[in-house]
Structures are given as structure tokens and as C-alpha cells.
Amino acid sequence: MKKIKKEDKIADIISKYPESLEIFLDYGLHCVGCFLNQFETINEGAKAHGMTDGEIEKMIKEINKSLRKKGQ
């Protein structure tokens, strides 16, 4: 299983792991529907939306936990 990192592009993660979309939205990261998400990393998008480093790490852990549960 690939571990999601803050350096990963938002669009790549959503494309490979569509279930991550709900988690992004839960954290207020609504840029998932923006064309820029294909160029922005999770960290860049989250910072642009005012998220702290702690919030970003928590979100990424939640995504990875979700993927482990699904065996991805």
C-alpha cells in the first residue's frame, strides 16, 4: 500500500483513491474540485486554505487509515 504524503498532488490522490475526497471535504479542503488541484500538493492546497501543519498531518493520517481499512 502506498502511504499518502503531504507532497502528493491532490488530483493524483483523488484519482487513485476517490474515497479520500470525503476526508478532504470534511477538513474544508474544497479545492478538490478546482483545476489547480492537479498542480498543487496536499500541503500547498491545505496551506492556501489556512490549515496548520497539525491539521494537515491529522488529515493525512485519516486518509491513510481509511486506505488501510480498504486494503489499498
Buried (B, 14 or more C-beta within 10 A) or exposed (E): EEEBEBEBBBBBBBEEBEEBBEBBEEBEBEBBEBEEBEEBBBBBBBBEBEBEEEBBBEBBEBBBEBBEEEEE
